[in-house]
């Protein structure tokens, strides 16, 4: 298909064309969360099947998206936005508290949001892998946002004398890899622990990075 079909204009049912289009786009994303995040998965879903699940036509699909990969890309961003919003809200609630409490709040909120729906876990950690170079770039870009958040928290803690003064970027990247792997394995039933225990372990790991053996307040 050369491009998207022409968009309708004008009001209908009290809504603008843009509002109706946004609603249809979200219906496709909601359907994709079910089909991509559960069964049959992204690689086995067709445009026709997704349109049927959304209660819309394939013509309306091509008004909103070019390809199914575009849907996966938008859904991956949406799921990550939900988790990021939850983490930042929790961080705002513990403003001014020590780094241990801040770390616990961030990862408790993130873990609770991501694992609240197994379909979100699959979209975040499974379905996006190996799809295309474009999707890998997007996955790494979103992962870099979490690395930036950890680095910012670590540097702020160091400035307050609560953590070692160092370049945290490599350590933060390694830690985010641990977070993703552990939450995926826990959600899949491969880790025999409660979610609180998983979060406690992640916080211990992060504090170990921030406060390595031999470090103490006043030391670099």
N, C-alpha and C positions, 0 to 999 in steps of 0.2 A: 504494500500500500504506500502510495507516494507521500501521503501526509494525513493529518487528521481531517475529519469531515467538518464542514462548515458549522459553526456554533449557532444555535438558535438565539434570537434576541427578543427583547420585550418582556413584559410581566405576564405571569400565569399563576393563578392561585395565590396572588399576593406576593410572589417571590420573583426576583429578577432572574434573568438567564444565568448570571454568574452564580447566584445562590443555588439554583437548581443543579448547575453543573458541579458545584462543590459538594452538594449532597450526594449526587450520583458517584462522584469520585470516592467519597468516604464509604459508600456502600460497596464499591469494588474492593477497597482496602479491608473492610470488615470481612467480606467473603474470602479474601486472600489470606487473612489471618487464620481462618478455619482450614482452608484447603492447603495452603503452603505450610502452616504450622502444625497440622495434624495429618490428615490423609486426603489426597494421595501424595502431598508434597509438591514443591515448586516444579520439579522436573517432569512430573506426570500430570500436571494440570494444563488444560487447554483453555484458550480464550472462550470457547463455547461453554465449557464447564464453569468457568469463573463467572461468566455473564449470567448463566442460569442460577448459580448460587446467590448472586447479588440481586436477582429478580429484575435484571435489565437485559438489554439486547446487545449483540456484538457491535452493532452500529454505535450504540452509546459507549461501549468500551473504547472504540477507536476515536471517539470525541474526547475522551479523557486521557488515554494513554496510547503510546505507539506499540509497545510490546509488553509481554508478561514480565520481562526483566525490569521494565520501568516500574511496574507494580511492586515487584520485590524490593527495588531500590527505595521506593517511597515508604513501603511498609517497614523496612529495616530502620529508616530514619525515624519513623513515627514511634516505633518501639524504643529506640534509644532516647528519643526526646522524653518519653514518659519516665524512663529511669533517671535521666539527668534532672528532670524537674523535681522528682521525688528526693533525690540526693541533695540538690541545692536548697530545697525547702527545709530539709532536716538540718542542713548546715547553718541556715539562717536562725533556726531555733536554738542552736547551741553557741551562738556568737559570744565570744569572750570566755568560753570555758577552756580548760586545759586540752592539750592535743589528744590525749587518750579518749576523752569524752567526744571530741569532735570526730575522730576516726571511727569510733563505734557508731555514732549517729549516721555518718555518711554511708557506711557499708551495711548497716541494718536497713536503712531506707532503700538503698540500691538493690540489695538482695531480696527484700520483701517485694519490691515492684517487679523485678525480672522473673522471680520464681512464683509470682502470684498466678501465673497462667503458663502451663507447660508449652503452649504454642509460642509464647514470647521467647522462651528459652531456645526453642528450635529455630526460630527466625534469627535470633541474635548469634547463636553459636554453631548452627548446623547448615541450614538451607543456603546461606549466603556464601559458604565456602566453595571455591572451585567453579563458580558460575562463569566468571569472565574477569578480565583484567580490570575493567571498570568497577565491578562490584568489589574486587579485592582492594582497589584504591579507596573506595568508599568505606569499607570495613576498617582499614588501617587509619583513615582520617578520623573516624569516630573514636577509635581506640586512642588516637593521639590526644583527643579532647580529655579523656580520662587521665592520661599521663600528665597533661598540663594541669589538671585539677590537683593531682597528688603532688606534683612539684610545687605548685603555689602554696598548698597547705604545709608542705615540708619546709619551704623557705620561710614562711611566716612563723612557723614553730621555731626554726633556728634563730630567727631575729629576736624572738621572745626569750631565747635561752632554753627552750624546751627540747631542742634537737641539735644534732651535730651540724656544723657548717660544712657543706660539701655540695658537689653537683649531683643532683638526685635523678637526672633524666634516665640513665641506664637502669638504675634500681627501680624507678617507678614503672618503666616499661616491663621489666621482669615481673614486678608485683602484679600489674594488671593482667599479665598472662596467667599468673597463678589464680587470680580472682575468677577469671573467665573459665579456666579449666575446672576449678573446684566447684563452682556453681553449676556448671554443666553436668559434672559427674554426680553431684548431690541430687540434682533434679532427675537424673536418669536412674537413681536408686543404687549407684555404685559406692556411695559413701554412707556408712551407717552412723548417722548423727542427726541431731535436730538442726534447724536453720540457725538457731541462736548459737549452737556450738560451732557451726561453720563460720558465722560472723566473728565469734570470739577468736577463732584461730586466725582469721584474716587480720584482725586488729593486732594480735600478738606478733604476726609477721611484719606488719607495717611498723609497729613500735620498735621491733628489732632492727629495722632498717634505719629508723630515725635516731635510735639510741644504741649504737653498736657497743660491743663489749669494750670496756675501758673508758667509755665516754662518761662525762659528768658535767653538770652545770659549770660554766666558766671555761670548759675545754673546747678546743676547736674540733 
